[in-house]
Amino acid sequence: MQITIRHCHSCGFGPRAAGLAAYIEDALDLKVTREHGSLGQFDVIVDGKVIASRQRGAPGGGWPQPEQVIASIEALQQQGSKPGG
């Protein structure tokens, strides 16, 4: 499972990305990579699919909440462990 947090560097989102990456790594024992994205971007991407986004993550937009990100990753892990998943 490949997890990436793509964030706007010039917006100062680096510390938030680092914090969320550490939270995911501690909670799930998975490696998270961080990379610079476009202006205003803060997306959590798992295996190429955006699972949370600052712009799309909450009703009307908002920051992805760590607990919701963990729940989404765990759901994807369970889907992947099913036969044919």
DRENDO-106180 format. One record per atom (N, C-alpha, C, CB): residue in three letters; x, y, z; residue number from 0. Coordinates in pm, 1 decimal. Atoms other than C-alpha are relative to their C-alpha. Last residue first. Glycine has a CB too. Layout:
BEGIN
SEPA residu        x        y        z num
SEPA    ALA        X        Y        Z NUM
...
This chain:
BEGIN
SEPA residu        x        y        z num
SEPA    GLY     -1.5   -141.3    -33.4  84
SEPA    GLY  -1015.4   -738.9   -375.9  84
SEPA    GLY    124.2     71.3    -32.5  84
SEPA    GLY    -25.8     17.3    138.1  84
SEPA    GLY     46.2    -77.5    115.0  83
SEPA    GLY  -1070.0  -1074.8   -552.5  83
SEPA    GLY      5.8    149.0     22.5  83
SEPA    GLY   -139.5    -38.7    -34.8  83
SEPA    PRO    -26.8     65.5    128.3  82
SEPA    PRO  -1044.0  -1254.0   -220.9  82
SEPA    PRO    -59.6     79.7   -115.4  82
SEPA    PRO    -56.2   -142.9     -0.1  82
SEPA    LYS    107.5     89.1     41.3  81
SEPA    LYS  -1068.3   -994.5     56.9  81
SEPA    LYS     37.5    -68.2   -132.3  81
SEPA    LYS   -133.6     78.2    -14.2  81
SEPA    SER    -24.8    132.8    -55.9  80
SEPA    SER   -743.6   -852.4    194.1  80
SEPA    SER   -108.4   -100.8    -35.7  80
SEPA    SER     12.2      9.2    149.5  80
SEPA    GLY   -112.0     65.1     66.3  79
SEPA    GLY   -751.6   -549.1    -33.5  79
SEPA    GLY     26.7   -140.4     49.3  79
SEPA    GLY    122.0     81.4     17.3  79
SEPA    GLN     43.0     33.0    137.1  78
SEPA    GLN  -1097.3   -448.2     82.9  78
SEPA    GLN    109.7    -77.3    -71.1  78
SEPA    GLN    -35.7    128.6    -79.8  78
SEPA    GLN     94.0    112.3    -10.9  77
SEPA    GLN   -978.1   -467.3    444.2  77
SEPA    GLN    -49.0    -42.2   -137.2  77
SEPA    GLN   -119.4     37.3     89.4  77
SEPA    GLN    -76.9    118.5    -35.8  76
SEPA    GLN   -675.8   -248.1    368.8  76
SEPA    GLN    -91.0   -122.5      7.0  76
SEPA    GLN     72.1     21.0    134.3  76
SEPA    LEU    -68.4     44.6    121.4  75
SEPA    LEU   -898.8      2.9    189.2  75
SEPA    LEU     83.6   -124.6     25.8  75
SEPA    LEU     88.5    111.4    -55.0  75
SEPA    ALA    103.8     56.8     87.2  74
SEPA    ALA  -1124.5     24.4    495.8  74
SEPA    ALA     61.9    -51.4   -129.7  74
SEPA    ALA   -109.2    105.3    -30.9  74
SEPA    GLU     35.0    132.2    -52.8  73
SEPA    GLU   -819.0     72.4    717.0  73
SEPA    GLU   -106.1    -67.7    -86.2  73
SEPA    GLU    -49.6     11.6    144.6  73
SEPA    ILE   -110.8     90.5     33.5  72
SEPA    ILE   -700.5    357.2    495.0  72
SEPA    ILE    -30.8   -141.3     48.2  72
SEPA    ILE    132.5     50.1     62.3  72
SEPA    SER      2.9     23.5    144.4  71
SEPA    SER  -1039.6    528.8    513.9  71
SEPA    SER    110.0    -97.1    -42.7  71
SEPA    SER     14.7    132.5    -75.7  71
SEPA    ALA    114.9     86.4     29.9  70
SEPA    ALA  -1057.9    488.8    892.6  70
SEPA    ALA     -7.1    -33.4   -149.0  70
SEPA    ALA   -130.6     67.6     44.8  70
SEPA    ILE    -32.2    134.9    -48.5  69
SEPA    ILE   -706.5    631.0    931.5  69
SEPA    ILE   -113.1    -96.0    -33.7  69
SEPA    ILE     26.0      0.8    152.7  69
SEPA    VAL   -100.6     52.2     92.3  68
SEPA    VAL   -797.0    933.0    714.8  68
SEPA    VAL     36.0   -143.2     39.1  68
SEPA    VAL    126.7     90.1     -0.5  68
SEPA    GLN     70.8     37.5    122.3  67
SEPA    GLN  -1114.3    988.4    916.9  67
SEPA    GLN     96.6    -58.0   -103.0  67
SEPA    GLN    -73.7    121.5    -58.7  67
SEPA    GLU     79.4    119.9    -29.2  66
SEPA    GLU   -919.4    981.8   1243.5  66
SEPA    GLU    -75.0    -48.5   -123.8  66
SEPA    GLU    -99.2     28.1    113.5  66
SEPA    PRO    -82.3    120.4    -11.5  65
SEPA    PRO   -659.5   1223.9   1106.0  65
SEPA    PRO    -80.8   -128.1     22.7  65
SEPA    PRO     97.7     17.1    112.4  65
SEPA    GLN    -15.7     31.9   -141.7  64
SEPA    GLN   -918.1   1481.5    993.7  64
SEPA    GLN     75.2   -132.0     13.8  64
SEPA    GLN   -138.1     -7.7     71.2  64
SEPA    PRO     26.9    140.5    -32.0  63
SEPA    PRO   -867.6   1603.2    637.9  63
SEPA    PRO     27.5    -26.2    148.6  63
SEPA    PRO     86.7    -94.1    -88.8  63
SEPA    TRP   -116.7     83.6    -19.8  62
SEPA    TRP   -869.6   1984.0    639.8  62
SEPA    TRP    -40.9   -143.9     27.6  62
SEPA    TRP     85.3     53.7    114.1  62
SEPA    GLY    -55.0      2.3   -135.2  61
SEPA    GLY  -1174.7   2156.7    501.3  61
SEPA    GLY    117.3    -95.2      8.9  61
SEPA    GLY   -107.2    -39.5    101.1  61
SEPA    GLY   -145.6     -8.4     -9.0  60
SEPA    GLY  -1401.3   2169.4    199.2  60
SEPA    GLY     44.8     -1.5    144.5  60
SEPA    GLY     51.2    125.7    -69.6  60
SEPA    GLY    -40.5   -137.6     25.4  59
SEPA    GLY  -1773.6   2249.8    177.8  59
SEPA    GLY    150.1     20.3      3.3  59
SEPA    GLY    -63.8     90.2     99.3  59
SEPA    PRO    106.6    -76.5     65.2  58
SEPA    PRO  -1855.0   1920.1    341.5  58
SEPA    PRO     40.5    146.0    -15.0  58
SEPA    PRO   -131.3    -10.8     80.0  58
SEPA    ALA    110.1    -20.3    -93.6  57
SEPA    ALA  -1517.8   1776.0    428.6  57
SEPA    ALA   -111.0     74.9    -72.6  57
SEPA    ALA     46.9     78.1    127.4  57
SEPA    GLY      2.4     93.8   -112.0  56
SEPA    GLY  -1231.3   1628.9    228.6  56
SEPA    GLY   -117.2     11.7     94.5  56
SEPA    GLY    121.4     15.5     76.8  56
SEPA    ARG    115.9     87.9     16.7  55
SEPA    ARG  -1287.0   1796.3   -109.8  55
SEPA    ARG    -27.8    -84.4    124.2  55
SEPA    ARG     20.9    -90.9   -119.3  55
SEPA    GLN    103.3    -63.4     80.8  54
SEPA    GLN  -1061.0   2102.6    -95.0  54
SEPA    GLN   -125.3    -84.3    -12.2  54
SEPA    GLN     53.3     29.9   -136.4  54
SEPA    ARG     38.4   -125.9    -66.0  53
SEPA    ARG   -842.1   1989.4    191.5  53
SEPA    ARG   -115.4     64.6    -75.4  53
SEPA    ARG    120.8     97.8      8.0  53
SEPA    SER    -52.5   -120.5     60.7  52
SEPA    SER   -845.7   1644.6     36.1  52
SEPA    SER    -46.4    121.8     77.5  52
SEPA    SER    -42.5      9.9   -146.3  52
SEPA    ALA     34.5   -117.6    -80.6  51
SEPA    ALA   -896.2   1290.9    154.7  51
SEPA    ALA     67.6    120.6    -61.5  51
SEPA    ALA     42.6    -17.8    149.6  51
SEPA    ILE     98.1     42.4   -100.7  50
SEPA    ILE   -898.8    951.1    -18.4  50
SEPA    ILE    -41.9    114.4     91.5  50
SEPA    ILE     56.7   -113.8     83.5  50
SEPA    VAL     13.3   -102.3   -103.2  49
SEPA    VAL   -731.8   1057.2   -343.7  49
SEPA    VAL   -109.2    -44.8     97.8  49
SEPA    VAL    -33.7    140.5    -62.7  49
SEPA    LYS    136.4    -52.2    -16.9  48
SEPA    LYS   -659.2    735.4   -533.0  48
SEPA    LYS     -3.3    102.1    113.4  48
SEPA    LYS   -100.1   -115.4     28.4  48
SEPA    GLY     41.8    -81.3    113.5  47
SEPA    GLY   -312.1    650.4   -667.6  47
SEPA    GLY   -138.3     61.1     10.2  47
SEPA    GLY      5.8    -80.8   -120.7  47
SEPA    ASP     -6.3     79.4    123.2  46
SEPA    ASP   -244.1    364.4   -426.2  46
SEPA    ASP    -59.5     75.4   -118.8  46
SEPA    ASP    -73.3   -133.0     19.2  46
SEPA    VAL    -33.0    139.3    -28.5  45
SEPA    VAL   -351.7    581.8   -134.3  45
SEPA    VAL    -10.6    -78.1   -129.7  45
SEPA    VAL    -93.8    -60.1    110.0  45
SEPA    ILE     16.7     88.1    114.7  44
SEPA    ILE   -343.3    959.7   -179.2  44
SEPA    ILE     45.0   -140.6     39.9  44
SEPA    ILE     80.7     52.3   -123.6  44
SEPA    VAL    -51.0    128.6    -45.5  43
SEPA    VAL   -392.7   1212.9     98.4  43
SEPA    VAL    -35.4    -99.8   -109.1  43
SEPA    VAL    -60.2    -42.1    140.9  43
SEPA    ASP     72.5    122.4     31.0  42
SEPA    ASP   -433.2   1555.4    -57.4  42
SEPA    ASP     69.7   -119.0     63.5  42
SEPA    ASP    -12.1    -19.4   -151.9  42
SEPA    PHE    -31.5     86.8   -114.1  41
SEPA    PHE   -334.1   1904.2     53.5  41
SEPA    PHE    -85.2   -124.7    -17.9  41
SEPA    PHE    -28.1     71.5    140.4  41
SEPA    GLN     29.1    143.1     -5.2  40
SEPA    GLN   -320.9   2141.7   -242.8  40
SEPA    GLN     40.1    -62.2    133.0  40
SEPA    GLN     70.9    -71.4   -112.9  40
SEPA    GLY    118.8     26.9    -80.2  39
SEPA    GLY   -341.5   2519.7   -212.0  39
SEPA    GLY    -30.5   -147.0     21.4  39
SEPA    GLY   -116.2     63.6    -63.0  39
SEPA    LEU     42.0   -106.8    -90.3  38
SEPA    LEU    -93.8   2582.4   -494.3  38
SEPA    LEU   -130.8    -36.8     70.3  38
SEPA    LEU    -16.3    132.1    -77.0  38
SEPA    SER     35.1   -129.0     58.8  37
SEPA    SER     16.8   2256.8   -651.8  37
SEPA    SER    -50.0     97.3    107.1  37
SEPA    SER   -106.8    -18.3   -109.0  37
SEPA    GLY    108.5     -1.5     97.2  36
SEPA    GLY    191.4   1968.2   -484.1  36
SEPA    GLY    -24.2    140.0    -52.0  36
SEPA    GLY   -127.2    -55.7     61.2  36
SEPA    HIS     55.6   -132.3     27.5  35
SEPA    HIS    515.2   1906.3   -297.3  35
SEPA    HIS   -105.8    -11.1   -109.5  35
SEPA    HIS    111.8     99.7    -41.5  35
SEPA    GLU    -53.9    -67.4    118.4  34
SEPA    GLU    568.3   1550.6   -184.7  34
SEPA    GLU    -71.1    132.6    -21.2  34
SEPA    GLU    -14.0    -89.2   -125.4  34
SEPA    ARG     54.0   -134.8     19.0  33
SEPA    ARG    531.1   1352.8    133.6  33
SEPA    ARG     63.2     58.6   -123.3  33
SEPA    ARG     25.6     90.6    123.9  33
SEPA    THR    -88.9    -94.7     66.0  32
SEPA    THR    576.0    979.2    167.5  32
SEPA    THR    -71.6    134.2    -12.1  32
SEPA    THR     44.1    -52.6   -140.0  32
SEPA    VAL     69.8   -107.1     70.4  31
SEPA    VAL    398.9    765.4    424.5  31
SEPA    VAL    104.9     91.0    -62.8  31
SEPA    VAL    -94.7     80.3     96.4  31
SEPA    LYS    -84.6   -111.1     45.3  30
SEPA    LYS    533.1    431.2    545.1  30
SEPA    LYS    -84.6     99.3    -77.9  30
SEPA    LYS    117.9    -51.3    -87.3  30
SEPA    LEU    -15.8     -8.4    144.7  29
SEPA    LEU    282.9    210.0    729.6  29
SEPA    LEU     87.5    120.1    -33.3  29
SEPA    LEU   -137.8     10.5    -70.9  29
SEPA    ASP   -130.4     57.9     31.0  28
SEPA    ASP    280.8    105.9   1096.2  28
SEPA    ASP     20.7    -11.2   -151.4  28
SEPA    ASP     13.8   -138.2     65.9  28
SEPA    LEU     17.1    115.0     89.6  27
SEPA    LEU    -91.9    182.1   1114.8  27
SEPA    LEU    129.9    -71.0    -35.7  27
SEPA    LEU    -66.8     44.5   -125.7  27
SEPA    ALA    125.2     73.0    -19.3  26
SEPA    ALA   -127.1    428.3   1402.5  26
SEPA    ALA     -5.7   -130.5    -78.3  26
SEPA    ALA   -116.0     86.9    -39.4  26
SEPA    ASP     10.8     52.3   -136.4  25
SEPA    ASP    233.2    548.3   1423.7  25
SEPA    ASP   -122.6    -88.8     17.2  25
SEPA    ASP     -5.2    114.7    100.0  25
SEPA    GLU   -107.8     97.2    -19.9  24
SEPA    GLU    280.6    585.0   1047.0  24
SEPA    GLU     -8.4    -63.6    138.3  24
SEPA    GLU    136.7     66.8    -18.7  24
SEPA    ILE     32.8    119.6     77.5  23
SEPA    ILE    -58.7    752.2   1005.8  23
SEPA    ILE    104.9   -108.0     24.8  23
SEPA    ILE     -9.3     33.0   -151.2  23
SEPA    TYR    118.8     60.0    -61.4  22
SEPA    TYR     10.0   1000.7   1286.2  22
SEPA    TYR    -35.9   -130.7    -70.3  22
SEPA    TYR   -119.5     98.0     -5.0  22
SEPA    ALA    -44.2     66.2   -123.5  21
SEPA    ALA    361.5   1068.8   1156.2  21
SEPA    ALA   -116.8    -70.6     68.1  21
SEPA    ALA     63.7    102.1     96.6  21
SEPA    ALA    -80.7    115.8     39.4  20
SEPA    ALA    224.3   1143.4    807.9  20
SEPA    ALA     44.8    -78.1    123.3  20
SEPA    ALA    122.7     44.6    -82.7  20
SEPA    LEU     93.9    102.5     43.1  19
SEPA    LEU    -44.3   1369.6    957.0  19
SEPA    LEU     75.5   -126.0    -42.1  19
SEPA    LEU    -87.7     51.9   -115.8  19
SEPA    GLY     76.1     47.9   -115.2  18
SEPA    GLY    215.1   1567.4   1148.2  18
SEPA    GLY    -95.8   -111.2    -36.8  18
SEPA    GLY    -76.3    113.4     62.8  18
SEPA    ALA    -90.8     80.7    -81.7  17
SEPA    ALA    450.7   1595.0    851.3  17
SEPA    ALA    -73.6    -59.2    120.3  17
SEPA    ALA    119.8     84.8     47.2  17
SEPA    ALA    -22.4    125.7     71.9  16
SEPA    ALA    167.1   1713.1    626.4  16
SEPA    ALA     89.4    -92.9     81.8  16
SEPA    ALA     63.2     26.9   -138.4  16
SEPA    ARG    125.6     75.1    -12.0  15
SEPA    ARG     65.3   1976.5    883.1  15
SEPA    ARG     13.5   -135.7    -68.8  15
SEPA    ARG   -118.3     80.1    -61.2  15
SEPA    PRO     12.6     52.5   -135.9  14
SEPA    PRO    427.8   2089.8    911.1  14
SEPA    PRO   -128.4    -81.0     20.7  14
SEPA    PRO      4.4    114.2     99.4  14
SEPA    GLY    -96.5    104.3    -33.3  13
SEPA    GLY    460.5   2112.8    531.8  13
SEPA    GLY    -13.0    -55.8    140.8  13
SEPA    GLY    136.6     52.6    -17.9  13
SEPA    PHE     72.2    119.6    -44.6  12
SEPA    PHE    139.6   2309.7    468.7  12
SEPA    PHE     93.1   -113.8     41.4  12
SEPA    PHE    -92.2    -48.0   -110.0  12
SEPA    GLY    -38.9     32.1   -136.9  11
SEPA    GLY    325.2   2642.6    456.5  11
SEPA    GLY    -70.3   -122.9     55.3  11
SEPA    GLY    -27.6    116.6     88.8  11
SEPA    CYS    109.8    -38.1    -89.5  10
SEPA    CYS    141.2   2768.5    149.4  10
SEPA    CYS     34.0    -26.8    146.4  10
SEPA    CYS   -127.2    -75.4    -37.9  10
SEPA    SER     -4.7   -145.4    -17.8   9
SEPA    SER    465.0   2760.5    -52.3   9
SEPA    SER   -111.5     51.2     90.3   9
SEPA    SER     -8.2     69.0   -134.7   9
SEPA    HIS   -116.0    -38.9    -79.9   8
SEPA    HIS    491.2   2385.3      2.0   8
SEPA    HIS     -1.6    149.9     29.2   8
SEPA    HIS    129.9    -38.4    -72.1   8
SEPA    CYS    -55.0   -126.7     47.7   7
SEPA    CYS    141.5   2300.3   -117.4   7
SEPA    CYS    112.5     43.1     94.1   7
SEPA    CYS   -111.2    110.2     -8.7   7
SEPA    HIS     39.4   -126.8    -63.4   6
SEPA    HIS     80.7   1939.7    -21.9   6
SEPA    HIS     68.5    119.8    -63.2   6
SEPA    HIS     31.6     -3.6    148.3   6
SEPA    ARG    -45.0   -101.3     96.2   5
SEPA    ARG     80.5   1585.4   -157.3   5
SEPA    ARG    -52.5    134.7     48.7   5
SEPA    ARG    -50.3    -31.9   -147.2   5
SEPA    ILE     66.3   -126.2    -29.9   4
SEPA    ILE     52.5   1328.9    121.1   4
SEPA    ILE     62.4    102.9    -92.9   4
SEPA    ILE     14.8     41.0    153.0   4
SEPA    THR    -69.8   -125.4     27.4   3
SEPA    THR    139.8    989.5    -18.7   3
SEPA    THR    -85.8    115.8     47.9   3
SEPA    THR     32.6     14.4   -151.2   3
SEPA    ILE     71.0   -117.0    -53.7   2
SEPA    ILE     43.2    638.9     89.1   2
SEPA    ILE     86.3    123.3    -21.4   2
SEPA    ILE    -33.8    -18.4    151.9   2
SEPA    GLN    -79.5   -121.2     12.0   1
SEPA    GLN    149.0    331.5   -109.7   1
SEPA    GLN    -83.3    119.7     44.2   1
SEPA    GLN     50.7     18.7   -145.1   1
SEPA    MET     85.9   -117.8      0.0   0
SEPA    MET      0.0      0.0      0.0   0
SEPA    MET     89.9    123.3      0.0   0
SEPA    MET    -97.4      0.3    123.5   0
